[in-house]
């Protein structure tokens, strides 16, 4: 069984009458690096929310880690890491970066259980892996947007997820940081953890096969493997962006 398997799903936001995701099917295997691209309002974020059980699936079926998303959403979220788009902490948030990363363990522990040595070790490994040791004792609210983004990535890595989902994880980061973190995600893929990443910037993708998913108006228009250097061109072609526009974007 695929670790993520969606069959003909339709989803709509609560109170909404119009489906955002329409008759969508997708399979993701362990150790795949999935890039999800497409124009604004194509349904990319909604797809991640559907996989994570955050939005109701009205028709079709979805399973993640062998669990039924509709009836076992809480357990799905315990097993899935999800870095949401443009999340910011209030400047007065008192928790340190280390504490925020440690909170990634609570889904596994349950709120009533105290963390043990294995939990602290997992948090420290995540901090080291993301390269934010120098921020560990800094309060998260005083960190820059990029630093907070790295902390939330570490938070989800500390969770030791079976699936890792990221929605525009590089929006506040420079090229060097993006390239470094792409290497981190490549290492996760090699351990069998699939990466599902919604993105608009495709520089620095790892030199491994990319499972590219292109969305348009709540549907998938492209779903197959390609090389990292082909990703941007395929997405632009699927979205009807000409080569002339592509060149103009870079001027």
MARKE-965397 format. One record per residue (C-alpha): residue number from 1; z, y, x. Coordinates in pm, 1 decimal, always signed. Example, Ala and Ser with C-alpha at 12.3 -4.5 7.8 and 13.67 -1.06 7.14 Angstrom:
<base 1,<+780.0,-450.0,+1230.0>>;
<base 2,<+714.0,-106.0,+1367.0>>;
***
This chain:
<base 1,<+0.0,+0.0,+0.0>>;
<base 2,<-82.9,+350.8,+121.2>>;
<base 3,<+220.6,+566.9,+198.7>>;
<base 4,<+79.9,+832.7,-38.3>>;
<base 5,<-137.4,+717.5,-326.9>>;
<base 6,<-253.8,+945.9,-607.1>>;
<base 7,<-471.2,+806.4,-885.0>>;
<base 8,<-641.6,+1042.2,-1128.0>>;
<base 9,<-351.2,+1285.4,-1147.2>>;
<base 10,<-339.8,+1602.0,-1356.3>>;
<base 11,<-60.3,+1854.6,-1305.9>>;
<base 12,<+35.8,+2180.5,-1474.5>>;
<base 13,<+317.5,+2424.9,-1416.7>>;
<base 14,<+595.8,+2428.5,-1674.1>>;
<base 15,<+489.5,+2635.6,-1971.1>>;
<base 16,<+129.8,+2638.5,-1856.5>>;
<base 17,<-146.9,+2491.0,-2069.8>>;
<base 18,<-419.3,+2476.5,-1806.6>>;
<base 19,<-418.8,+2195.3,-1550.1>>;
<base 20,<-401.0,+2312.3,-1187.7>>;
<base 21,<-480.1,+1969.4,-1039.8>>;
<base 22,<-753.8,+1782.4,-1225.8>>;
<base 23,<-833.4,+1411.4,-1203.0>>;
<base 24,<-738.4,+1403.2,-834.7>>;
<base 25,<-716.4,+1082.2,-632.5>>;
<base 26,<-605.6,+1059.4,-270.1>>;
<base 27,<-478.9,+795.0,-29.8>>;
<base 28,<-291.5,+871.1,+292.4>>;
<base 29,<-204.4,+601.4,+542.6>>;
<base 30,<+75.7,+592.2,+797.2>>;
<base 31,<-5.7,+780.6,+1116.3>>;
<base 32,<-279.2,+1000.6,+965.9>>;
<base 33,<-315.9,+1368.6,+1045.8>>;
<base 34,<-429.5,+1524.0,+719.4>>;
<base 35,<-558.4,+1881.9,+704.8>>;
<base 36,<-593.6,+2030.6,+355.2>>;
<base 37,<-827.7,+2328.6,+334.2>>;
<base 38,<-1010.9,+2532.9,+75.9>>;
<base 39,<-1019.4,+2877.8,-83.0>>;
<base 40,<-720.0,+3059.1,-230.1>>;
<base 41,<-600.6,+2916.8,-564.0>>;
<base 42,<-781.1,+2588.6,-497.9>>;
<base 43,<-462.7,+2390.0,-568.0>>;
<base 44,<-360.2,+2310.1,-210.8>>;
<base 45,<+7.3,+2404.5,-244.7>>;
<base 46,<+17.2,+2244.4,-588.7>>;
<base 47,<-105.0,+1921.6,-430.8>>;
<base 48,<+190.8,+1921.6,-190.4>>;
<base 49,<+429.7,+2003.7,-475.1>>;
<base 50,<+285.0,+1716.6,-678.6>>;
<base 51,<+333.2,+1470.6,-392.8>>;
<base 52,<+692.2,+1588.7,-351.3>>;
<base 53,<+773.1,+1560.3,-721.5>>;
<base 54,<+828.4,+1935.1,-764.8>>;
<base 55,<+567.4,+1974.5,-1038.6>>;
<base 56,<+518.9,+1744.2,-1333.6>>;
<base 57,<+230.1,+1500.8,-1325.5>>;
<base 58,<+98.3,+1495.6,-1681.3>>;
<base 59,<-159.0,+1218.5,-1640.1>>;
<base 60,<-238.3,+957.3,-1377.1>>;
<base 61,<-2.9,+795.7,-1128.5>>;
<base 62,<+144.6,+889.0,-792.3>>;
<base 63,<+344.1,+685.8,-543.6>>;
<base 64,<+499.7,+800.5,-215.3>>;
<base 65,<+671.9,+559.6,+23.2>>;
<base 66,<+632.7,+294.1,-246.6>>;
<base 67,<+821.9,+507.4,-500.3>>;
<base 68,<+699.6,+633.7,-836.6>>;
<base 69,<+691.9,+1012.4,-804.4>>;
<base 70,<+740.0,+1071.8,-1177.6>>;
<base 71,<+1052.0,+856.2,-1216.4>>;
<base 72,<+1195.7,+862.8,-860.9>>;
<base 73,<+1131.2,+1220.1,-752.0>>;
<base 74,<+1479.0,+1273.9,-601.5>>;
<base 75,<+1441.4,+969.2,-376.6>>;
<base 76,<+1089.4,+1078.6,-280.0>>;
<base 77,<+1223.9,+1417.3,-168.2>>;
<base 78,<+1488.8,+1245.4,+44.5>>;
<base 79,<+1213.8,+1071.2,+237.7>>;
<base 80,<+962.1,+1356.3,+263.9>>;
<base 81,<+984.8,+1659.4,+490.3>>;
<base 82,<+839.8,+1973.3,+333.6>>;
<base 83,<+805.3,+2308.5,+511.6>>;
<base 84,<+716.7,+2558.9,+240.2>>;
<base 85,<+502.2,+2867.6,+287.8>>;
<base 86,<+651.7,+3208.4,+377.7>>;
<base 87,<+1018.5,+3115.1,+341.6>>;
<base 88,<+1256.3,+3383.2,+468.1>>;
<base 89,<+1633.0,+3395.3,+507.1>>;
<base 90,<+1825.8,+3703.2,+401.5>>;
<base 91,<+1936.0,+3907.2,+707.5>>;
<base 92,<+2300.0,+3845.0,+611.3>>;
<base 93,<+2269.0,+3465.1,+590.8>>;
<base 94,<+2567.3,+3353.8,+802.1>>;
<base 95,<+2446.2,+3009.6,+915.1>>;
<base 96,<+2333.7,+2951.8,+1271.3>>;
<base 97,<+1997.8,+2795.9,+1353.3>>;
<base 98,<+2182.9,+2482.1,+1461.9>>;
<base 99,<+2358.1,+2461.4,+1124.6>>;
<base 100,<+2031.9,+2510.8,+935.3>>;
<base 101,<+1868.8,+2228.6,+1131.6>>;
<base 102,<+2173.3,+2009.7,+1069.6>>;
<base 103,<+2134.2,+2065.2,+694.7>>;
<base 104,<+1818.8,+1857.5,+718.7>>;
<base 105,<+2044.5,+1554.1,+747.5>>;
<base 106,<+2226.4,+1615.0,+418.8>>;
<base 107,<+1955.9,+1454.5,+205.1>>;
<base 108,<+2017.0,+1126.5,+382.9>>;
<base 109,<+2393.6,+1164.4,+390.8>>;
<base 110,<+2466.0,+1291.1,+42.2>>;
<base 111,<+2675.0,+1602.3,-6.6>>;
<base 112,<+3008.5,+1418.3,-10.5>>;
<base 113,<+2965.2,+1239.0,+322.7>>;
<base 114,<+3051.1,+1385.9,+660.3>>;
<base 115,<+2786.5,+1379.1,+935.1>>;
<base 116,<+2838.6,+1139.8,+1222.7>>;
<base 117,<+2721.3,+1127.5,+1581.8>>;
<base 118,<+2378.0,+998.0,+1482.3>>;
<base 119,<+2328.5,+1301.2,+1257.2>>;
<base 120,<+2427.0,+1551.3,+1526.1>>;
<base 121,<+2201.8,+1372.3,+1774.9>>;
<base 122,<+1906.3,+1386.8,+1533.1>>;
<base 123,<+1958.6,+1760.6,+1485.2>>;
<base 124,<+1977.6,+1822.6,+1859.6>>;
<base 125,<+1662.5,+1618.1,+1920.3>>;
<base 126,<+1477.4,+1824.1,+1659.8>>;
<base 127,<+1595.1,+2151.7,+1815.1>>;
<base 128,<+1481.9,+2033.5,+2157.4>>;
<base 129,<+1150.7,+1897.4,+2028.3>>;
<base 130,<+1058.3,+2227.5,+1862.7>>;
<base 131,<+1179.2,+2420.6,+2168.6>>;
<base 132,<+1441.4,+2645.2,+2008.4>>;
<base 133,<+1747.5,+2557.0,+2216.4>>;
<base 134,<+1791.9,+2925.6,+2299.1>>;
<base 135,<+1824.1,+3005.2,+1927.4>>;
<base 136,<+2076.8,+2735.2,+1839.4>>;
<base 137,<+2376.4,+2968.0,+1808.8>>;
<base 138,<+2190.5,+3266.8,+1666.6>>;
<base 139,<+2239.4,+3339.8,+1296.1>>;
<base 140,<+1924.2,+3247.3,+1107.9>>;
<base 141,<+1910.1,+3576.4,+918.7>>;
<base 142,<+1874.3,+3774.3,+1241.7>>;
<base 143,<+1581.6,+3561.7,+1364.1>>;
<base 144,<+1220.9,+3676.7,+1341.1>>;
<base 145,<+985.0,+3523.4,+1086.7>>;
<base 146,<+833.4,+3298.5,+1352.6>>;
<base 147,<+1175.6,+3184.1,+1473.9>>;
<base 148,<+1282.7,+3104.8,+1118.7>>;
<base 149,<+960.5,+2907.0,+1073.2>>;
<base 150,<+1038.2,+2700.1,+1382.0>>;
<base 151,<+1394.7,+2643.3,+1257.9>>;
<base 152,<+1265.7,+2510.7,+925.7>>;
<base 153,<+1022.8,+2279.7,+1103.2>>;
<base 154,<+1313.9,+2148.2,+1311.4>>;
<base 155,<+1523.2,+2118.5,+991.2>>;
<base 156,<+1262.4,+1885.4,+843.8>>;
<base 157,<+1212.3,+1688.8,+1166.3>>;
<base 158,<+1590.1,+1628.8,+1179.4>>;
<base 159,<+1555.7,+1472.9,+835.7>>;
<base 160,<+1354.5,+1193.3,+1003.8>>;
<base 161,<+1100.7,+1192.3,+719.6>>;
<base 162,<+859.3,+915.4,+638.3>>;
<base 163,<+600.8,+1180.0,+541.5>>;
<base 164,<+583.0,+1535.2,+680.4>>;
<base 165,<+419.6,+1809.0,+470.8>>;
<base 166,<+362.8,+2165.6,+589.6>>;
<base 167,<+226.7,+2459.2,+391.9>>;
<base 168,<+75.3,+2721.5,+625.3>>;
<base 169,<+331.5,+2645.2,+899.3>>;
<base 170,<+172.8,+2876.5,+1156.8>>;
<base 171,<+145.5,+3198.5,+955.4>>;
<base 172,<+405.6,+3381.3,+1170.1>>;
<base 173,<+327.7,+3216.4,+1503.8>>;
<base 174,<+99.1,+3304.8,+1792.3>>;
<base 175,<-161.6,+3071.4,+1939.4>>;
<base 176,<+69.2,+2936.7,+2211.7>>;
<base 177,<+336.6,+2841.7,+1956.1>>;
<base 178,<+76.3,+2689.8,+1721.8>>;
<base 179,<-72.4,+2478.7,+1998.0>>;
<base 180,<+272.4,+2360.9,+2110.4>>;
<base 181,<+375.2,+2260.6,+1758.4>>;
<base 182,<+44.7,+2083.5,+1700.6>>;
<base 183,<+146.2,+1868.8,+1997.9>>;
<base 184,<+481.1,+1798.4,+1828.5>>;
<base 185,<+303.9,+1687.9,+1511.5>>;
<base 186,<+67.2,+1471.3,+1713.8>>;
<base 187,<+370.2,+1290.8,+1856.9>>;
<base 188,<+503.5,+1234.1,+1505.3>>;
<base 189,<+168.9,+1088.2,+1397.5>>;
<base 190,<+183.0,+847.2,+1689.2>>;
<base 191,<+516.1,+715.3,+1557.7>>;
<base 192,<+350.6,+644.6,+1221.4>>;
<base 193,<+465.4,+954.4,+1030.5>>;
<base 194,<+166.2,+1108.0,+849.9>>;
<base 195,<+123.1,+1485.0,+865.6>>;
<base 196,<-16.8,+1665.2,+559.4>>;
<base 197,<-84.3,+2027.5,+646.2>>;
<base 198,<-227.2,+2307.3,+434.5>>;
<base 199,<-382.6,+2561.0,+670.5>>;
<base 200,<-627.0,+2848.1,+705.7>>;
<base 201,<-623.4,+2857.5,+1087.7>>;
<base 202,<-766.0,+2552.9,+1260.9>>;
<base 203,<-745.3,+2640.4,+1629.5>>;
<base 204,<-533.0,+2409.4,+1839.5>>;
<base 205,<-574.1,+2099.6,+1623.2>>;
<base 206,<-491.7,+1786.6,+1825.0>>;
<base 207,<-772.7,+1581.8,+1974.2>>;
<base 208,<-729.2,+1293.0,+1731.3>>;
<base 209,<-921.6,+1193.7,+1416.5>>;
<base 210,<-847.4,+1440.4,+1138.1>>;
<base 211,<-834.7,+1323.3,+777.5>>;
<base 212,<-986.0,+1632.5,+618.7>>;
<base 213,<-931.3,+1709.8,+251.1>>;
<base 214,<-1113.1,+2011.1,+104.6>>;
<base 215,<-1009.8,+2138.4,-237.6>>;
<base 216,<-1193.3,+2355.5,-489.0>>;
<base 217,<-1062.5,+2449.6,-835.4>>;
<base 218,<-799.0,+2177.3,-843.6>>;
<base 219,<-1028.8,+1898.4,-729.3>>;
<base 220,<-1114.0,+1735.9,-397.4>>;
<base 221,<-1469.6,+1800.8,-283.3>>;
<base 222,<-1442.3,+1640.2,+60.6>>;
<base 223,<-1219.0,+1351.2,+172.3>>;
<base 224,<-1301.1,+1177.3,+498.4>>;
<base 225,<-1226.8,+1169.0,+869.4>>;
<base 226,<-1383.6,+1409.6,+1117.5>>;
<base 227,<-1325.6,+1551.0,+1464.9>>;
<base 228,<-1089.2,+1843.7,+1511.6>>;
<base 229,<-1372.0,+2074.7,+1619.7>>;
<base 230,<-1563.0,+1999.9,+1297.1>>;
<base 231,<-1283.4,+2098.7,+1057.1>>;
<base 232,<-1353.4,+2470.6,+1019.1>>;
<base 233,<-1728.0,+2428.3,+980.6>>;
<base 234,<-1692.8,+2159.0,+713.6>>;
<base 235,<-1444.1,+2365.4,+513.6>>;
<base 236,<-1668.8,+2672.1,+526.0>>;
<base 237,<-1968.6,+2465.7,+416.8>>;
<base 238,<-1775.5,+2308.7,+129.5>>;
<base 239,<-1658.5,+2654.0,+20.9>>;
<base 240,<-2007.5,+2801.1,+42.7>>;
<base 241,<-1938.7,+3031.4,+337.9>>;
<base 242,<-2252.6,+3095.2,+542.9>>;
<base 243,<-2278.9,+3078.8,+920.2>>;
<base 244,<-2351.9,+3453.4,+923.0>>;
<base 245,<-2019.5,+3522.2,+750.6>>;
<base 246,<-1848.6,+3293.6,+997.8>>;
<base 247,<-1987.0,+3492.8,+1289.9>>;
<base 248,<-1895.7,+3822.5,+1124.1>>;
<base 249,<-1535.2,+3705.8,+1077.7>>;
<base 250,<-1502.6,+3670.2,+1453.4>>;
<base 251,<-1634.7,+4015.8,+1542.1>>;
***
